[in-house]
Amino acid sequence: MKAVIQLFTVLAVLSLAPACGEKPAARSGKTVTSGEAAIGGAFSLVNHDGVAVTDEHFHDKPQLVYFGFSYCPDVCPIALQKMGAAQALLGKRGQDLNYLFISVDPERDTPESLKLYTSANGFPEGLMGLTGSQDQVDGAKAAFKVYAQKVPTPDSAADYTVDHSDIIYLMNKDGSFGEFFTGRSTPAEMAKAIRARL
């Protein structure tokens, strides 16, 4: 029951919207939702090689997308390691996805620093770091319904940290929303869901 409540909470946060003209179906004792999630869409950023890219550059394959920042002490590395572990479980099929890490901290995450960060051991092979101006990053966050807020940390070596949502998005080849994974999702669960969509 707790897991069901959490699922509905996450879905509400992700702003699921019914498709135009469709009415949600319902049965006694159950809630059935129809429509597609309004998650994902156009963005324009800079990759970790310093090249300007848009969402369409990644529409050759389905994508695993994670929003975070390179100064993140634990949540981001764990999520990216899960993505790497899922890629390993997929074997050769793991190459059939694009793996994207979109920074919510463009002030510190330069293309050069992201290139170094995304090459960390355990992260997905081929992980692409993306950053840009604050406006560009805000646009990508809005498209994916991502929460991120700068928080001052006067008692630490860093001036600030960034609180952010911890969701891995599985996007379809055309960039439409497919599925999402939370901090509780395991690499095995992720690999199973990805394999079904491939």
C-alpha positions in Angstrom: 0.0 0.0 0.0 2.8 2.3 0.9 4.5 1.7 -2.5 1.1 2.5 -4.3 0.8 5.8 -2.4 4.4 6.7 -3.3 3.8 5.9 -7.0 0.7 8.1 -7.1 2.6 10.9 -5.3 5.4 10.7 -7.9 3.0 10.6 -10.8 1.2 13.7 -9.4 4.6 15.5 -9.1 5.4 14.6 -12.6 2.3 16.4 -13.8 0.6 13.6 -15.8 -1.9 15.1 -18.1 -4.7 13.3 -20.1 -4.5 13.5 -23.8 -6.7 16.1 -25.5 -10.3 15.1 -25.7 -9.8 11.9 -23.7 -11.6 11.2 -20.5 -10.0 9.1 -17.8 -11.4 5.6 -17.5 -12.5 4.4 -14.1 -13.6 1.2 -12.4 -15.1 0.7 -9.0 -12.3 0.3 -6.5 -9.5 1.3 -8.9 -8.2 4.5 -10.4 -7.2 4.1 -14.0 -5.5 7.0 -15.8 -5.3 7.5 -19.5 -3.2 9.9 -21.6 0.5 10.6 -21.9 2.9 12.3 -19.5 3.8 15.8 -20.6 7.4 15.2 -19.8 10.3 15.9 -22.2 10.5 18.2 -25.2 12.7 20.6 -27.0 15.9 21.7 -25.4 19.1 23.4 -26.6 22.3 22.8 -24.6 26.0 22.4 -25.0 27.6 18.9 -24.7 30.8 18.1 -22.9 32.8 18.6 -26.1 31.6 22.2 -26.2 29.3 21.5 -29.2 25.8 23.0 -29.3 23.1 20.3 -29.3 19.3 20.0 -29.2 17.1 17.1 -28.1 16.9 16.0 -31.7 20.6 15.1 -31.7 19.6 12.1 -29.5 16.5 10.9 -31.3 18.5 8.1 -33.0 18.0 6.0 -29.9 15.9 5.8 -26.7 17.5 7.9 -24.0 18.2 7.5 -20.3 18.2 11.1 -18.9 19.3 12.2 -15.4 19.5 15.8 -14.1 22.1 16.5 -11.4 25.4 18.3 -10.9 29.1 17.2 -10.7 29.5 18.6 -7.1 26.7 16.4 -5.9 28.3 14.2 -3.1 26.1 11.1 -3.2 22.7 11.1 -4.9 24.0 11.9 -8.5 26.9 9.4 -8.4 24.6 6.6 -7.2 22.0 7.3 -9.9 24.7 7.4 -12.6 26.2 4.1 -11.3 22.7 2.5 -11.4 22.5 3.6 -15.0 25.9 2.1 -15.6 24.9 -1.2 -13.9 21.7 -1.3 -16.0 23.8 -0.8 -19.1 26.0 -3.7 -18.1 23.0 -6.0 -17.5 21.7 -5.2 -21.0 24.9 -6.4 -22.6 25.2 -5.4 -26.2 21.7 -4.0 -26.1 23.1 -1.4 -23.6 24.6 0.3 -26.7 21.1 0.9 -28.1 20.5 3.9 -25.8 21.9 7.4 -25.4 22.9 8.2 -21.8 22.5 11.9 -20.8 23.5 13.8 -17.7 22.0 17.3 -17.7 23.6 19.7 -15.3 21.4 21.8 -12.9 24.5 23.8 -11.9 25.7 25.5 -15.1 27.6 28.0 -13.0 30.2 25.4 -12.1 29.6 22.6 -14.6 31.5 23.7 -17.7 31.8 21.4 -20.7 35.4 20.6 -19.6 34.5 19.7 -16.1 31.5 17.6 -17.2 33.7 15.7 -19.7 36.0 14.6 -16.8 33.1 13.9 -14.5 31.1 11.7 -16.9 34.1 9.5 -17.6 34.1 8.2 -13.9 34.3 4.5 -13.4 30.9 2.8 -13.1 29.0 5.5 -15.0 27.5 4.4 -18.3 29.9 4.0 -21.2 29.2 6.9 -23.6 27.5 9.1 -20.9 27.1 12.6 -22.4 27.3 15.6 -20.1 25.1 18.6 -21.1 25.2 22.1 -19.7 24.6 25.6 -21.1 23.5 29.0 -20.0 21.1 29.3 -17.0 18.2 30.0 -19.4 19.1 27.0 -21.5 19.3 24.7 -18.4 16.0 26.2 -17.0 14.3 25.4 -20.3 15.4 21.8 -20.2 14.3 21.5 -16.5 10.9 22.9 -17.4 10.5 20.4 -20.3 11.2 17.5 -17.9 9.4 18.9 -14.9 12.6 18.9 -12.9 12.9 20.6 -9.5 16.3 22.1 -8.7 17.0 24.9 -6.2 20.3 26.5 -5.3 20.9 26.4 -1.5 23.6 28.4 0.2 26.0 26.4 2.4 28.0 29.0 4.4 29.6 26.4 6.7 31.1 24.3 3.9 34.0 24.7 1.4 31.5 25.1 -1.4 29.4 28.3 -1.5 26.3 26.4 -2.3 24.7 23.1 -3.2 21.7 22.3 -5.4 18.7 20.4 -4.1 17.1 18.6 -7.0 14.7 15.8 -7.9 16.2 12.3 -8.2 14.5 10.7 -11.2 16.0 8.8 -14.2 13.8 9.3 -17.3 13.6 6.6 -20.0 12.6 8.5 -23.1 11.5 6.9 -26.3 13.5 7.2 -29.6 11.4 10.2 -30.6 12.0 12.0 -27.3 8.6 11.3 -25.9 8.2 10.1 -22.3 8.5 6.3 -21.8 9.0 5.5 -18.1 10.8 6.8 -15.0 12.9 5.3 -12.3 13.4 6.6 -8.7 16.1 6.2 -6.1 14.5 3.0 -5.0 14.6 1.4 -8.5 17.3 -1.3 -8.9 19.5 -1.7 -11.9 17.8 -5.1 -12.6 14.4 -3.4 -12.6 15.7 -0.7 -14.9 17.3 -3.2 -17.3 14.0 -5.2 -17.5 11.9 -2.1 -18.3 14.5 -0.9 -20.8 14.7 -4.3 -22.5 10.9 -4.4 -22.9 11.0 -1.0 -24.7 13.9 -1.9 -26.9 
